[in-house]
């Protein structure tokens, strides 16, 4: 829905001359807009989730590598 159309419908609401089909048009446009925003948000969240998983994997790799070095040092100190 264009801004001009929305302005026209808002004027009709103020004058109380809006029809049921025009009201449905407003609702439909609002739902469509909300749906688009929800899809965008879902896409962004998926991207963030993927990046978080990659970071967790890298952190785990670093922890595993640092634990290996630490275990070797402990074994050397015990001997």
mmCIF file of the C-alpha atoms, coordinates in Angstrom:
data_MODEL
# 
_entry.id   MODEL 
# 
loop_
_atom_site.group_PDB 
_atom_site.id 
_atom_site.type_symbol 
_atom_site.label_atom_id 
_atom_site.label_alt_id 
_atom_site.label_comp_id 
_atom_site.label_asym_id 
_atom_site.label_entity_id 
_atom_site.label_seq_id 
_atom_site.pdbx_PDB_ins_code 
_atom_site.Cartn_x 
_atom_site.Cartn_y 
_atom_site.Cartn_z 
_atom_site.occupancy 
_atom_site.B_iso_or_equiv 
_atom_site.pdbx_formal_charge 
_atom_site.auth_seq_id 
_atom_site.auth_comp_id 
_atom_site.auth_asym_id 
_atom_site.auth_atom_id 
_atom_site.pdbx_PDB_model_num 
ATOM 1  C CA . UNK A 1 1  ? 0.000   0.000   0.000  1.00 0.00 ? 1  UNK A CA 1 
ATOM 2  C CA . UNK A 1 2  ? 1.353   3.407   -0.914 1.00 0.00 ? 2  UNK A CA 1 
ATOM 3  C CA . UNK A 1 3  ? 1.618   6.234   1.565  1.00 0.00 ? 3  UNK A CA 1 
ATOM 4  C CA . UNK A 1 4  ? -0.896  8.255   -0.481 1.00 0.00 ? 4  UNK A CA 1 
ATOM 5  C CA . UNK A 1 5  ? -3.438  5.431   -0.305 1.00 0.00 ? 5  UNK A CA 1 
ATOM 6  C CA . UNK A 1 6  ? -2.891  5.102   3.435  1.00 0.00 ? 6  UNK A CA 1 
ATOM 7  C CA . UNK A 1 7  ? -3.362  8.859   3.861  1.00 0.00 ? 7  UNK A CA 1 
ATOM 8  C CA . UNK A 1 8  ? -6.619  8.687   1.872  1.00 0.00 ? 8  UNK A CA 1 
ATOM 9  C CA . UNK A 1 9  ? -7.900  5.851   4.046  1.00 0.00 ? 9  UNK A CA 1 
ATOM 10 C CA . UNK A 1 10 ? -6.884  7.695   7.219  1.00 0.00 ? 10 UNK A CA 1 
ATOM 11 C CA . UNK A 1 11 ? -8.928  10.693  6.063  1.00 0.00 ? 11 UNK A CA 1 
ATOM 12 C CA . UNK A 1 12 ? -11.915 8.409   5.509  1.00 0.00 ? 12 UNK A CA 1 
ATOM 13 C CA . UNK A 1 13 ? -11.473 7.012   9.021  1.00 0.00 ? 13 UNK A CA 1 
ATOM 14 C CA . UNK A 1 14 ? -11.503 10.523  10.459 1.00 0.00 ? 14 UNK A CA 1 
ATOM 15 C CA . UNK A 1 15 ? -14.643 11.364  8.483  1.00 0.00 ? 15 UNK A CA 1 
ATOM 16 C CA . UNK A 1 16 ? -16.163 7.984   9.424  1.00 0.00 ? 16 UNK A CA 1 
ATOM 17 C CA . UNK A 1 17 ? -16.802 7.196   5.759  1.00 0.00 ? 17 UNK A CA 1 
ATOM 18 C CA . UNK A 1 18 ? -14.493 4.191   5.449  1.00 0.00 ? 18 UNK A CA 1 
ATOM 19 C CA . UNK A 1 19 ? -15.969 0.992   4.063  1.00 0.00 ? 19 UNK A CA 1 
ATOM 20 C CA . UNK A 1 20 ? -15.452 -2.497  5.385  1.00 0.00 ? 20 UNK A CA 1 
ATOM 21 C CA . UNK A 1 21 ? -13.412 -3.469  2.311  1.00 0.00 ? 21 UNK A CA 1 
ATOM 22 C CA . UNK A 1 22 ? -11.131 -0.465  2.822  1.00 0.00 ? 22 UNK A CA 1 
ATOM 23 C CA . UNK A 1 23 ? -10.666 -1.401  6.449  1.00 0.00 ? 23 UNK A CA 1 
ATOM 24 C CA . UNK A 1 24 ? -9.799  -4.927  5.322  1.00 0.00 ? 24 UNK A CA 1 
ATOM 25 C CA . UNK A 1 25 ? -7.277  -3.399  2.911  1.00 0.00 ? 25 UNK A CA 1 
ATOM 26 C CA . UNK A 1 26 ? -5.550  -1.637  5.813  1.00 0.00 ? 26 UNK A CA 1 
ATOM 27 C CA . UNK A 1 27 ? -5.476  -4.830  7.881  1.00 0.00 ? 27 UNK A CA 1 
ATOM 28 C CA . UNK A 1 28 ? -4.167  -6.850  4.955  1.00 0.00 ? 28 UNK A CA 1 
ATOM 29 C CA . UNK A 1 29 ? -1.400  -4.363  4.300  1.00 0.00 ? 29 UNK A CA 1 
ATOM 30 C CA . UNK A 1 30 ? -0.419  -4.327  7.970  1.00 0.00 ? 30 UNK A CA 1 
ATOM 31 C CA . UNK A 1 31 ? -0.265  -8.135  8.073  1.00 0.00 ? 31 UNK A CA 1 
ATOM 32 C CA . UNK A 1 32 ? 1.796   -8.264  4.898  1.00 0.00 ? 32 UNK A CA 1 
ATOM 33 C CA . UNK A 1 33 ? 4.251   -5.713  6.269  1.00 0.00 ? 33 UNK A CA 1 
ATOM 34 C CA . UNK A 1 34 ? 4.484   -7.571  9.565  1.00 0.00 ? 34 UNK A CA 1 
ATOM 35 C CA . UNK A 1 35 ? 5.121   -10.821 7.722  1.00 0.00 ? 35 UNK A CA 1 
ATOM 36 C CA . UNK A 1 36 ? 7.964   -9.276  5.721  1.00 0.00 ? 36 UNK A CA 1 
ATOM 37 C CA . UNK A 1 37 ? 9.562   -7.893  8.871  1.00 0.00 ? 37 UNK A CA 1 
ATOM 38 C CA . UNK A 1 38 ? 9.198   -11.258 10.606 1.00 0.00 ? 38 UNK A CA 1 
ATOM 39 C CA . UNK A 1 39 ? 10.944  -12.988 7.702  1.00 0.00 ? 39 UNK A CA 1 
ATOM 40 C CA . UNK A 1 40 ? 13.765  -10.426 7.844  1.00 0.00 ? 40 UNK A CA 1 
ATOM 41 C CA . UNK A 1 41 ? 14.131  -10.908 11.601 1.00 0.00 ? 41 UNK A CA 1 
ATOM 42 C CA . UNK A 1 42 ? 14.087  -14.693 11.204 1.00 0.00 ? 42 UNK A CA 1 
ATOM 43 C CA . UNK A 1 43 ? 16.808  -14.480 8.565  1.00 0.00 ? 43 UNK A CA 1 
ATOM 44 C CA . UNK A 1 44 ? 18.965  -12.246 10.772 1.00 0.00 ? 44 UNK A CA 1 
ATOM 45 C CA . UNK A 1 45 ? 18.511  -14.552 13.764 1.00 0.00 ? 45 UNK A CA 1 
ATOM 46 C CA . UNK A 1 46 ? 19.501  -17.566 11.638 1.00 0.00 ? 46 UNK A CA 1 
ATOM 47 C CA . UNK A 1 47 ? 22.657  -15.751 10.529 1.00 0.00 ? 47 UNK A CA 1 
ATOM 48 C CA . UNK A 1 48 ? 23.506  -14.849 14.129 1.00 0.00 ? 48 UNK A CA 1 
ATOM 49 C CA . UNK A 1 49 ? 22.855  -18.436 15.226 1.00 0.00 ? 49 UNK A CA 1 
ATOM 50 C CA . UNK A 1 50 ? 25.176  -19.781 12.504 1.00 0.00 ? 50 UNK A CA 1 
ATOM 51 C CA . UNK A 1 51 ? 27.925  -17.364 13.537 1.00 0.00 ? 51 UNK A CA 1 
ATOM 52 C CA . UNK A 1 52 ? 27.468  -18.301 17.183 1.00 0.00 ? 52 UNK A CA 1 
ATOM 53 C CA . UNK A 1 53 ? 27.793  -21.994 16.374 1.00 0.00 ? 53 UNK A CA 1 
ATOM 54 C CA . UNK A 1 54 ? 30.999  -21.292 14.423 1.00 0.00 ? 54 UNK A CA 1 
ATOM 55 C CA . UNK A 1 55 ? 32.399  -19.295 17.352 1.00 0.00 ? 55 UNK A CA 1 
ATOM 56 C CA . UNK A 1 56 ? 31.510  -22.062 19.803 1.00 0.00 ? 56 UNK A CA 1 
ATOM 57 C CA . UNK A 1 57 ? 33.330  -24.573 17.598 1.00 0.00 ? 57 UNK A CA 1 
ATOM 58 C CA . UNK A 1 58 ? 36.427  -22.352 17.414 1.00 0.00 ? 58 UNK A CA 1 
ATOM 59 C CA . UNK A 1 59 ? 36.397  -21.827 21.184 1.00 0.00 ? 59 UNK A CA 1 
ATOM 60 C CA . UNK A 1 60 ? 36.094  -25.571 21.728 1.00 0.00 ? 60 UNK A CA 1 
ATOM 61 C CA . UNK A 1 61 ? 39.037  -26.178 19.388 1.00 0.00 ? 61 UNK A CA 1 
ATOM 62 C CA . UNK A 1 62 ? 41.132  -23.629 21.292 1.00 0.00 ? 62 UNK A CA 1 
ATOM 63 C CA . UNK A 1 63 ? 40.167  -25.163 24.634 1.00 0.00 ? 63 UNK A CA 1 
ATOM 64 C CA . UNK A 1 64 ? 41.029  -28.624 23.347 1.00 0.00 ? 64 UNK A CA 1 
ATOM 65 C CA . UNK A 1 65 ? 44.420  -27.416 22.118 1.00 0.00 ? 65 UNK A CA 1 
ATOM 66 C CA . UNK A 1 66 ? 45.183  -25.556 25.330 1.00 0.00 ? 66 UNK A CA 1 
ATOM 67 C CA . UNK A 1 67 ? 44.179  -28.586 27.412 1.00 0.00 ? 67 UNK A CA 1 
ATOM 68 C CA . UNK A 1 68 ? 46.575  -30.756 25.428 1.00 0.00 ? 68 UNK A CA 1 
ATOM 69 C CA . UNK A 1 69 ? 49.475  -28.463 26.227 1.00 0.00 ? 69 UNK A CA 1 
ATOM 70 C CA . UNK A 1 70 ? 48.449  -28.221 29.845 1.00 0.00 ? 70 UNK A CA 1 
ATOM 71 C CA . UNK A 1 71 ? 48.233  -31.998 30.217 1.00 0.00 ? 71 UNK A CA 1 
ATOM 72 C CA . UNK A 1 72 ? 51.709  -32.438 28.780 1.00 0.00 ? 72 UNK A CA 1 
ATOM 73 C CA . UNK A 1 73 ? 53.099  -29.923 31.275 1.00 0.00 ? 73 UNK A CA 1 
ATOM 74 C CA . UNK A 1 74 ? 51.356  -31.659 34.158 1.00 0.00 ? 74 UNK A CA 1 
ATOM 75 C CA . UNK A 1 75 ? 52.763  -35.008 33.112 1.00 0.00 ? 75 UNK A CA 1 
ATOM 76 C CA . UNK A 1 76 ? 56.269  -33.534 32.869 1.00 0.00 ? 76 UNK A CA 1 
ATOM 77 C CA . UNK A 1 77 ? 55.983  -31.993 36.349 1.00 0.00 ? 77 UNK A CA 1 
ATOM 78 C CA . UNK A 1 78 ? 54.779  -35.242 37.902 1.00 0.00 ? 78 UNK A CA 1 
ATOM 79 C CA . UNK A 1 79 ? 57.766  -37.209 36.584 1.00 0.00 ? 79 UNK A CA 1 
# 
